[in-house]
Amino acid sequence: MAEKVIFHIDVNSAYLSWEAVYALQQGASVDLRDIPAVIGGNEKKRNGIVLAKSIPAKKYNIKTGETLFSARLKCPQLVVAPPRYNLYMQCSEAMGNLLSKYSPLIQFFSIDELFLDYTNMDKHFGTPLQAAEKIREEIKNTLGFTVNIGIGSNKLLAKMASEFEKPDKVHTLFPEEIPKKMWPLAVGELFMVGSKTAEKLQSKNIHSIGELAQTDPQFLYGFLKSHGLLVWNYANGKEDSPVRNEGVLMKGLGNSTTISFDLLDLEDSFKVLLALTETVCTRLRRSELHATVISVSLKNSSFVSYSHQGTLPHATNCTKIVFEKAKELFVKAWKGEPIRHMGIHLTKLIESDFHQLSLFEPDPFPYKTLDKAVDDIRLRYGNTSIVRSSFLHSGFSPQQGGVIREDDYPMMSSIL
């Protein structure tokens, strides 16, 4: 039986790269990838964070997740482009379609990265390195953006390999290469070792992946439980999940906004909360998912954060049901202070085709019918074609945060 060969293909600065390619194809004279640029929200409304950044932006220590206000202070000439999620989905789908000829087994890990099983495909496209170089060049020449490709004998090694030097590179990480290429790396570089886990490991004098690999797994279990055994296996390159022709179910969906003035009363706060709920539930329905847990987060005028979490009456993607629970959580979380930032986050998502309703809660189907009608109208005529009456003359946008735009923009190319 042939040894497994897995590719991990990761788009370099995906959102920014896709936006740059689209802009160039529409006649732009400047490539966003060559200047300090980021993808983020609306600076004037002060509700944006950095979603992706160019390599020149990194030189200003701009970080993904920081506010656009902070990024602008670091780099006054920074170019900010709003996100266009539909465009990014098109780019992701085009990449998947291009790669389908290289293997019947492709699994998306996120919108901008996927695994490809290249086992026994040598006779068609050459050695794994030759095939990876062909893929890298074809994506660049056909779709206009660059990728990193990691090659290994399992998903873990392939993903770790793709994180080596960037951008536009191909790297290998097979079992015999682990001691030289992976073990010298800081323990925090290992997949599934987050900052808190890294701190715990470092407190036990475990600083490199190699030191983790050589630690007694029972010792790790003592303070990290089952997660300790998982990262020990990963440190030793052990992982055996197959590449499946399906994506990984997203774990959560969130939406937040920074308000340009102090929110002082409950009625106005509920309007912002409803606008956030409208947006996040629309995205949830388009993903064909239901949520079971909701959290509401707030920041006061001093930007001190606090939040409250609760379980929804049943798995749902209905705007009204989610909003009613969000209001309840807001009242529990709010301390009566002026509010400058608000967020809503839905987790424990399940697919829409099978879920259990509660016998003791209101029938959600009338709400589902209403949501579908509203979604269909907005999809055809735009997000502002139908709004709730509570927003009329209120001064508040009927949808806030990560709004999915319905712009009728041209395709990136004949392929996209």
Order of alpha helices (4+ residues) and beta strands (2+ residues): beta-alpha-beta-beta-alpha-alpha-beta-alpha-beta-beta-alpha-alpha-beta-alpha-beta-alpha-alpha-alpha-alpha-alpha-beta-alpha-beta-beta-alpha-beta-beta-alpha
